[in-house]
């Protein structure tokens, strides 16, 4: 037998307005402009530019009652229930956005250049190949990645040709066609390894003693070369240090990623637009928000008057019901969007202003060693906001400073204690580590143990493994790989 019972449950949920605000806060300036443009196109009740001089506020109050303390539009004077039956609820009230799932999704077309693979196939047209050889060559070109390499074993390519192209061949025949593909431009394309890529490029150069030596080193001593065992190379090839230096210089001029040199590659070029600007005026810091983040928006006067007109209508037809729903939906969405943008501006400015004052010494001097240890919670506690809100502001946003355009999240760092018990930023330690490595003797680079001792002498007692971690974060190789001749 089924038992029926009632259960009360209390839960917290974000309102559609809060969700919209959080999404807007995390957008950088350029993405925000695109979002604003989209909203203006899709909501006719939202208009940009300065509002007309007419007293629109009075007319707005005729259609709407005064807003509550929560700054939410109250339209109780227009009884939507007069237009709707008891079981009908406007769909927009239950959604976080105001767009129908049936709305057509439109995208703007963009110009597409010729791809890297198409560029290689175009060069292949000058070769004399039969149908089967052409198919194999085309398949090999299709296996070339964006860096210009073929990463798959020839055995796998042989199997794929049999299953997908109905071409039964062997690895020797494929290797013959591959050598033809490797003659295409840019030099080094379709190589199966870095070693092969560099050798292909050297063979296209005019033969000199340095080129011959560089080729021999890559073909016979590639492992020793990559590990920088220079003394072994000098003994093996009976050469002087200058001769080895000339050969290495030839290798360093080669391109390890031939695919990346192709100008026709479709790449997204990111133009950084600072969201904030910090200036120093008479020894004090001044913060400004990019004006593109503060657009002038207002609710459409025409839509406001239309809603007022339907309010005064005595007859409530089906078409009027649909019209009132549409107008109210768009007016609500416009008002919500304007409020969200206003709150976004305020949140961005308050958060960045707190970061600026927290790192005042850095912004006044530009010396990264003056960066204080700072985590998201420090700023969140200061401005009385949630950590997630601070994270959204700091993520993917930039600030223009007297020392260049900086990513905001770079100002955050963990803390460590120096030998005096003071909290110092890990960025300060990394900067000093970077300086020590830059000034080290190139013929005998400092090991992590020696670096740890030097940092300890400078007042930063950190372990060797911590030095190794910071060195890797700075993208600096181990001592052996930093060695020069």
Buried (B, 14 or more C-beta within 10 A) or exposed (E): EEEEEEEEEEEEEEEBBEBBBBBBBBBBBBEBBEBBEEBBEBBBBBBEEEEEEEEBEEBBBBBBEEEEEEEEBEBEEBEBEEBBEEEEEBEBEEEEEBEEEEEEEEEEEEEEEEBBBEBBBEBBEEBEBEEBBBBBBBBBBEBBEBBBBBEEEBEEBBEBBEEEBEBEBEEEBBEEBBEBBBEBEBBBBBBBEBBBBBBBBBEEBEEEEBBEBBBBBBEEBBEBBEEBBBEEBBEBBEBEEEBBBBBBEBBEEBBBBBBBBBEEBEEEEEEEBBBBBBEBEEEEBEBEBBEEBBBEBBBBBEBBBBBBEBBEEEEEEEEBBEBBBBBBBBBBBBBBBBBBBBBBBEBBBBBBBBBBEBBBEBBBEEEBBBBBBBBBEBBBEBBEBEBEBBBBBBBBBBBBBEEEEBEBBEBBBEBBEBEEEEEBBBBBBBBBBBEBBEEBEEEEBBBBEBBBBBBEEBEBBBEBEBBBBBBEEEEBEEBEEBBEB
